[in-house]
């Protein structure tokens, strides 16, 4: 194989073996394998990583067939999880690289190979891997020629790996399903914070900080970007407890009894210790204050508590079977300290936590009047930060309440969503670029074999029939203009271009050729919404919006037969962004094509979707009939730079600033009704669907606020548009802070009503923070330091 001018005559893949089960430290053995058909030795437990690149002889669709033997194993090709032995039950017929979902591969694009192998026993029989490929739709599978391999990974991949490994370190709330677990990475030690009701023997071992089956109430507090401080309140069955800890390389924390609405002595506070993700290690309770913890072949350490554990308590079998220390609650004000390292007094632990709290709170002060908003947005994000071995770095699932993982092991649950997680990366990139990069890379690399970013993905299970609104390149451009890291653009440009080309190829609705939602037919895919109107609604991102009331889906073309203002505008924005990024990589011909595409689509949007009667851009059927259910997506025509200045003025004046439609007011709260108090509802307030509300039928959404803000920002030379943009920031931030102050919630969506007492969706959702994030941008906290000018044709 030839790569970057170097010819590898004896191509091999690199093999690194670690004498622990978590890929930690320096490899104990470094060698190579000559193909993806190999056997490894057995014996003592270990973890092994194989890396390199794969070159294909010609452009085409490739399928893979795997024969695997191991305790746990993942095989990725450019982050496509083509085969695995894991807790996940993924249908082989629809996983990336299967006959039903082959990979589009290109001779000029080397693809990174990464294999993670876990040998978790002392069996003398070792793991084995055999991966065959097919270039003829699975009619025959043959070994991959060794000449197609490259032993190195790209410089961009090396930078990515370095960042993601550096982030997956230390103590934090890394497990998706349970906000009460504190996990040490990479060791994979899991401490459980447990409350037991001694009167019944029931124990609360899990909660997600959402409304769930555990009947808990959680009020989140600060969570530092670097895990150096985290705090929350937990209420269960009449007991209110504060959990505070300082994570990182060592752990110091407290459990404080705040209030007992019943007899305090009915409860015990328990710390359990075991391992997660099937990784090896042992925990032993040495005495009434100490647990000795020994991750396999890594440094051992002890966990100490500051009170003696109480003997013979009525704990559930689930808890009593684990290594644990349990302390009976006595009264409000009781505080139990815990720490790793050397034994500490409670006062020393409290001093460490006090210092960490002060340091964390001081980081918000540079945001001035928006300090509390920064506290809220960051907490909503960081309390959702997780890690899983099924991804290559830390990620932000939309909420701990969501998981599409087909597994019986709760430690492996999670799910990533397309535009939700792209927006999360954008928010985090304001002040923690490495964490933003990790999440952004994992989200874009969810890409299906056909080239689009799916609606959702979890460990190889994907919505392989539909995507979601395209905003990836738009966000990458903003991140690049913030930091100027060209390697990130180089790493992901082809993925984003593939996604754009997929929309251009499969979601242009004839005869005009504007963009529409759709949902494809995929043989073997188990998804009741696939190739159906419902699936196309999901692809729009606005699931039950009144814009899509009715049945106008064509299950032969797999398209919703409506020209969509929002998706068309976002597709134009993507083409514009890619055209600016392409020249950075020397790809000038592609930049020219992208500019031409954007201008062509702008012309179509202007010609077909301006509604002269309503004086706003609106969706339309291909037969020319308007479908004027007006939502904030009409303003995205400004994001696409399609509207004339006069059209922008008219839309802002007649619709955005109108109390009968979108209720934004530069004199807010003067000039708005209590039933549209916060402004920018997901359908205009005079729509017949609005009085009943419900999800995308009137509730207010962070992503609409962000996209509308960007849209208005493009016309900042117009006074009334500037005023509206500033007013939008004021109302959205005030709305977010209302629910944060009341409940410590960051909402999936918000009621437009003035007297709303809580979220109208999930209560700890990453993109709810966009309602506050736009104020940070407006105040200059997301500066553009590496501005790219639009290239000329």
N, C-alpha and C positions, 0 to 999 in steps of 0.2 A: 504494500500500500504506500501511496505517496501522500504526504501531508506537509504543507508549508515548505515545499521544496526539498523535503527530506524523504528518501526512499527507505522503507523498512523492509529488508529482504527476508527477515525472519520475524514476522510480526507476532507479537505475544500480547497478552493482557497481564497487567500487574496484579500480584496477589500479596496482600498484607494480612498476616495472622496475628491476632492479639490474644494474650494468655488470660483475658477476662472476657466477659460476655456482653460488653457494652462498647467495644471499639475505642477504649480509652487508652491514653498514653502513647508510647512509642511501640510500633509493632514488634513482637518478639521474633517474627520471621518475615522476611521479604523475599519473594521469588516471583514466579510467573506461571501462567498456564498458556498453552499454545492455541486454545480454542475454547468455545463454550460447550465442550464435551469433556468433562474431567471428573476425577474422584479426589477427595481429600482424605487424609488420615483421620482415624478416630482417636480414642484415648481420652485424656482429660478435657474438660470443657474449654471452649474457645469461641471467639467470633472471628470471622474472616470477611474481608472486602476485596472484591475484584473490580478493577477499573480499567478503562481504555476507551477507544472509539471504534465505531463501525462505519466503514465506507461501503456503499452499495454500488454494484457495477453499472446500474442504469436507473433512471427515474422510474417509479412505479409503486404499486401497492404490494406490501410484503406482509405475510402472515407468519406466525411462529408457533411451534409446537414444543412443549416443554415436558421433560421427564425429570422429576426432582426427588431427592431424598435428603431430608434434614429435619431437625426439630423445629426450625423456623427459617424461612428463606424468602427473599424478595429479589426479583430480577427486573431492573429498569433499563429501558432504552430511551434516552432523552426524556427521562421522567415518566414515560409510559410504563406502567407496571404490567408487564406482559405476562408474568407468571409469579406465583407465590405459594408457599406453604405457610399459612398464618391462621389466626383466629377468625378471619373473614371468610364468609361463604359467598364467593363471587362467581356468577355463571361464566364458564369459560367461553360460551358462545358469543358474549357481548363485551368481553374485556378487550382493551386495546391490544392490537396485534393478533386477535383471533381471526378466523375466516370471516365472521360476520362484521368485524370492525378492524380491517387491516390498517397498517400504518402507511401513509403517504411518505415515501422516502425519496431523497434526491441525491444524485451522484456527487454533486458539489457541496453537499452539507454533511460533514461528519457528525455522527450521533453518539453521544456519550453513553457508554455501557457502565452500569453499576450493579453489582451483585452483593447483597448482604446475606451472610450465612451464619447461623447460630448452631453450634454443637453444644447441647445443654446437658449432656450426660457423660458418663465415663465409658460408654460403649466403644469397643474396639472397631466397630463398623462406622466408617466416617460418612460425611455427606457426599452426594454426587449430583451433578448437574449435566443435563443434555438439552441443548436448545437447537432445534432445527428450524429452517426457514423455507418459505414457499413463495415463488413469484408467479404462480399460476392459479391463484384463488383456492389454494389448499388441495389441489388435485394430487400433489406430491410434495413431500417435505424432504429436504436434503441437508446435510451438515453445512454450516457456514464456513466457507474456505478461510483458512488461517490468513491468507493474503489480504483479506478484507479488514483485518484488525490493525489498529494503531495503538501502541503501548502507552501513550500519554493522553491526558485530558487537556483541553484548551486552557489557555491562561485565564480566560473569563470564568471557566468552571472552577479553576483553582481558587480564584478570588471568592467565588460564591461559597465553596466548601469552607474556606478559612473563616468567613463571616458566620456561616450557619453553625459551625462547630464552636466558635467562640461564644455564640449566644446561648447554646444549649448547655449551660453550666449553672451550677449553684442550686440553692433551695428556692422553690417557688410553688405556686399553685398550678403545676404543669398538667394535671389530669383534667380532661374535659368534663367528665360526668360529675365530678365532686370538688366543689370549691373548698371543702374542709380538709382535703389531702394536701400535705406539703411534701414535695418530692425533690430529691437531690439528683441533679444531672451532672455527669453522665451515669453515675453509679446506679441510679434507678431504685434507691431506697425510698420507701413510701411510709410517711408518718400519717396516721389517721387521727384527726381530732373528733372525738366521739362524745355524745351526751347520752347517758343511760337513765331511764326511768326505773328506779329500783323497786317501785311499787308493782310494776308489771313485768320487769325484765326486758322491756323493749329498749332498743338502742337506736339513736339516730346516727347512722354511719355515713350518709350521703345527703348532700343538698346541692342544688345548682344555682342558688341565688335567684331563682325564678319561682313563680307559682307552680308547685309540683305536688306529687303524691305524698310528700313527706310532711306537708302542712307546716312548713317553717316560714318565718319572716326574716329576711336578711336585709340589713342596711349596710351597703358597702361604704368603706372609707377610702383613704388614699392608697394608691398602689404605685410605687416608684418604678420608673422605666428599667432600672437596674436591679429591682427586687429588694433593694436595701430597706424598704419599709412597706408594710401592708397591714391594713386593719379592717375589720368588719364586726358588725353586731349580729348575733344570731338569737332568735326567739323560738322556743319550742316547748309546748305543753306548759307554759307558765314560767319558764326559766329564760332569763335574758342574760347572755354571755357576750363579752367582748373578746375576740381573738386578735392579737397583735403580734407581729413578728418582723424581724429583720433578717432577710435571706442573703443569698450570696454564698461565699465559700463556707461560712459558718452560720449557725442558726441560733438566734436568741428570740424568745417569745414569752408571752404571758396569756393566760386564760383568766379573765376577771369576771366574777359574778356581779352583774349589775342590779338585778332585781329578781325576786321570787314572788310570783302571784299565788303560788301554792307552797307547801312545806319544802323548804330548801333541801332538807335531808332526804327527800325522795329522789334526789338526783346524784349522779356521779359524773365527773369529768375524766375522760379516759384518753390516753395517748397510746395508739397501737403502732407496731412496726413490722413491716414485711417488705417484700420486693414487688416490683411491678413489671409488666410487659414480659413476663416469663424469664426475666433475668435472674441470675443466681446470687444468693447471699443468705446470711443467717442473722437472726436477732435472738438475744437471750436476756431475760430479766435477771440481772446479777443480784440486785437487792431491791429494797423498797423505793429507791430513788434513782436507779440506774438501769438503762438498757444498753447492752453491748451489741454493736451492729458491725457486721463483717461482710461487705460486698465481696463476691468471689474474686480473689487475687487482686484486690484493691486495698487501699489503706482502711484499716478498721478504726472505729471511733465509738464514743459513748454518748448517749443522750441522758441528760440529768434533769430531774425536777426538784423543786425547792420545798416540797412537802412529802412526807412519807405516804406511800400508797396505802389505801385501806384494804385490809384482807377480807375475803369471803363476801364479796358483794354480789347482788343478784343481776348479773350481766347476761346478755343474750349469748347463745352458743357461738354465733358469728364473731362476737368480740372476744369472748373468753378463750376461744381456740387460737387467737393470735397472741404473740408476745405483746404485753401491755402493762401499763401502770395506770391504776384507777384511784381517784381521790374522791371521797364522798363530800358533797357540798354541805357547808355548815350554815352560811349566812351571806347576805349581800355584802359586797366589799372584799370577799375572799379572793385572793390572787395566787395563782400557781404559776411559777416561773419555770421555763424549760430552756435548755441550751445544749449545744454540742461543744466539743473542745474540752475544757477543764471545768470542774464544778464551779458555779457562780452563786453568789447570794442573790436574793430577789432584788435588793436595791441596786446591785450592779447591772442586772438585766434591765431593770426599769430605766437606769441612766442611759444605757446603750440605746434603748428604744426611744427615749426622749430626745436624744441627740439625732437619731435617724429621722424622727418626726420633724424636728425643727429644720433639718437640712432639706427634707423633701418639701415642706411647705414653703421654704424660702425660694425654691425653684419656680414657684407660681407667681412670685411677687413681681417679676419683670414684666408680667402681662397686665400690670396696673389694674384698671377697672375690670378687666376680664380675668383676674386671678382666680376667682371662684369658678368661672366657666372652664378654665384650663384644668382645674382640680376635677371638675365633673367629667369632662370629655376624656381626660387621661384615665381616670378611674374606670369609666365604662369600657375603655379599650383594654387596659392591662389586666383587669379581672377576667377578661375573656381570652387571655393569651395562654396557649397550651403547647404541648409537645407530644408527638407520637412517633414511634419508629416507622410508621407507614409514610411519613413525610421526611424530607431531608433537613428541615429546620423548623424553628418555632413558627406557629401560625395563629391567626385569629379566626376561629369559627364565629359565625354571626352571633351566636348566643350559645350558652351551655345547655339551653333547653332543646336545641336541635341536634339530632343525630340520625343519619341514614345508614349507619354501619350495620351490616348483617353479621352480628357476632353476639355470643353469649357472655363475653368477658367485658364488663363495663369499662375497664381500664383502656380499652381500644376504641371506644366510641368517639365520633366526631363527624363533622361534615363541613366542607368548604363550598361557598356559593360565589359565583362569578362576580357580578358587579358589586355585591356587598363587600367582598374581600378586597377588591381593587380600591374601593373607597376607603376601607380601613387602612390600606397601605398609604394612601394619600394623606390621611389625617396624621398617622404616626410619623410620616416623613418630615413633618414640620420641625421636629427636634430630636428624632432618633432614627437616623437614616438606615443603620444596619438592620434594625428590627423591621423597618418598612421594606427593605430590600428582600429579606427572607420571606416575608409574607407575600410580597408581590411576585417573586419568582415562583413560589409554590402555586400561586393562583394562576398565573399565566401558563405554567407547565402542567396544569390540569388538562391541557389541550387534548382533544380526541385525535384518533388516528387520521380523521378526515380534515383536521386543521382548525377546528373552531374551539373556543373556550366554552365548556358545557355549563348549563344551568347550575349543576352541582357535581361534586366529586367526593368520593371517600374510598381510599385504598383501592383504586382501580374500578370501582363501581361508579358509573357516570350516567348523566342524562345524555346518552349518545344520539338522541333524536333532536335536540334543541339547544340553543345557546341562550344568552341574555343580552340586554342592551350593550352595545360595543362602546366602551370608554377606556380600554386599556392603553392605547397609544396616547390618548389625550392626557391621561394621568402620567404616563412615562415621560412625556414632554415636560410637564410641570416639575416632575422630580428631577429630570436632567437639568432644567433651567435653574433649579434650586441648588444643586450640588455639582453638576458638571462631570459626573462619573460615566465616561464613555464605555467602559467595560460592560456596564449594565445594559446600555443600548445595544451593544454588539451581541450580548448573550441572548437577548429576547426579541430583537427586531424581526427575525424571520417568523417567529411564532405569531407576533402581532400582525405581520403582513399576511400570513396564512389566514388568520381570523378575518381580516378585512376582505381578502379575496373570496373567502367562503360566503360572507354576507353578499358580496357583489355577485357571486355566481349562483347562489341558491335562494336569495331573498329579494330579488328584483322582480316586481310584479308587472307583467305585461298588461296593457300595451305600452304604458308610459315608461315603465322601468324604475319607478320609485321603490323604496324599501318597504317591505311588509313583514309582520311576524309570521312564523311558520313552525311546523313540527314534522319531522321526517318519519318515514317508515323504516325501521331497522329490524330485520329478521331476528327473532329470538329474544328481543328486548321485552322484559316484563315491566310495563309502565302503562297504566290505564289511560294516561293522557297523551301517549305517543300517537302521532298522525291524527290529531283530533283538535277541535277548536280550543279545548281546555289547555292542551299543551302549547298551542300558539299564544294563548293568553299568558301562560307562564313565561314564554320567551320574550314577550313584551316587557316583562318585569313588573307589570301592573295588573296582576292576576285577574281581578274581578272588576276592572275599571268599566264604567258605563260606556266608554269609547268602544268596547267590544261586546256590548249587549247584542244578542242575536246569534244566528248561525250562518256564517259566510266563509266557512273553511272548505277548501278543495282538497280532498284526501288523495287525489291523483297527483296534483302538483305539490301538495304538502304546504300550501300557502294559505294564510288568511287573506281573503280577497278585499283588501283595503289598503290604500296608500296611507302610510303612517308618517305624520309630521315628525314625531319624536325620534323614531328609529332612523328616518332619512337624515335628519339633522345631525344625529350622533355619528352616523356613518360618514357624513361630510367632514365632521370634526376629526374623525379618525384619519381620513385621507389627508387632511391638512397637516395633522401632527406627524404622520409617517413621512410626508413630503419634506418636513423640516428636519426629521431625524436621519433620513436616508443619506443626505450629502455628508454628514459626519462620518459615515462609513465608506464614503467614496462611491455611493450607489446613485449616481446622478440620473441615469436613464429611468430608474424606478421612481425617483423623485418627480421627474417630468410626467410620467404616466399617472402618478397619484394626484398631482396638481390638475391634470386634465380631467381625471375622474371627479374630483371635488367640484370643479367648475361646471362640468356637465350636470352633476346632480343638483347643484345650486340652481342652475337654470330651470331644471325640471320642477324643483320645489317651488320656485317663484312662479312658474307658469301655471302649474296645476293646483296648488294647495292654498293660494291666497284667496280667502273668501271675501269678496268685495262687499257683500251684503252685511256680514258681521264685522268686517274690518279686522280680521285676525286670520292667521294660518290655521286650517282645520283639516281633519282627515276627510278622505273622499273615496267613494267606490270607483272601480275602473270604468263604470258606465257613465261617469261624470256627476253622479248624485252625491251631494254633500252629506256628511254624517256629523253634524255639528254638536258633538258632546265635548264641550271645551274643557281642557285640563291644562295644567302648567306646561305640558309638552309643547303647546303652541308657541311658548316663548323660546323653545330651543332653536327655532329658526334664527334667532339672534346668535346662538352658539355657533351655527353654521355660517354666520355672516351673510345671510341670504336677504334679510329684510332691508328695505331702504330705510333711510333715516326717518322719513315720514311714517312709514309703516311701524317702525319701532316706537315712535312717539304715540301713534294712535293706539297700539296694543297696550302700552303702559298706561296711558291716560284713561282709555275706555274700559280696560279689563283688569289690569293688575291693581290699579289704584281705585277701582270702583267697588264700593261696599256691597254691591249686588252681585259681584263676581268673585274676585280674589282678595279683597278686603285688606290690602296693604295701605297704610296711611302714614304720611310723613309727619302727621301730628298725633300719632298713636299714643294713647288709646282713644283719643278723640276721633270721631268719624267712622267707627266700626260698631257693628251690632254684637251683642253678647254671644250670638250663635255662630258668628264667624270672627271671633275676637282675635285669634292669633294670626290669622291670615294664611294665604296660599294653601287652601284645601285641595285635595287631590282631584276634585271636580268642582267647577265653579258653583257658587252657592245658590244660583237660581236654577240649577239643573234639577229635574224631577227626582233624581236619586239622592240628592243631598240631605233632605230632612231625615231620612232613615239612617244615613251614614253607613259605616262598615268598611273596614280595610281600605281599598283604593277607591272607595265611593264617598270620599269627603274627609277622611282622616288626613292629617298632615304628616309628610314624610321627609326625613333628612335628605335623601338623594335628590328629591325634587327641589329642595331649597338650594342644594349645591349646584345642580345643573342650571337652575334659574339664575343664580348668582353669576356663574360663569357667562351665561347668555347676556345678562345686563352689563357685565364688565366689558364685553366687546364693543359696547356703544357708549363708553364713558365720556365721549365728547359731547353728549347731549344732556343738558341740565336735568330734565325731568326723569331721564333714565338713571342718572346718578342719584337723584333724590330717592327714587324708588328702590335702588339697590341698597342704599344706606338704611332705609326704613325696613326693608326685608330683613336685614341683619338684626336690627333692634327687636323686631317682633319674634323672629325665630329663636334668638338667644333667650329672650324673656320667657318664652314658652318652655324651652328646655330647662331653664333654671327653676321654673315653677315646680315641675315634677321632681327635679333633683332635690330641691329644698324640702318638699313635702315628704318624699319617700326614698330619696337616694336612688332614683330610677333613671336610667337612660333608655328612652322608649323606642321600640320598633317603629311605632307611629303614635301620633298625638291627636287628642280630640281638639277640634277647632273651638269648642265651647269655653267660655270664660271660667265657668265654675267646675271644670273637669278636675277630679280628685286623684286620678291616676292615669297610667298609660292605657292606651286602647289596644295594644298588642303585647308582645313579650317585654319584660321590664328591665332587661340588661342586654341591650342589642347594640352592636358596635356602631351601626350607621346612624343611630339616633343622635350621636354626637355631632353629625354634620350640621345640625341646627345651630350649634354654637361655633363650629369650626369656621363658618363663613365670616364671623365677626373677627376671628384672628387674621384672616386674609385681609379683610377691610382695614384692620388696624396696622397692617404692615409686618405681621409676624411670620409671613411666608414669602420672603423676598425672592425676587428673580435676579440671580447673580450671574447667570450664563445665558442671557437672552439670545435666542436664535431668530434671525430674520427670515421671513417667508421667502423661499427661493423664487426667482423669476423663470418663467417659461423661456 
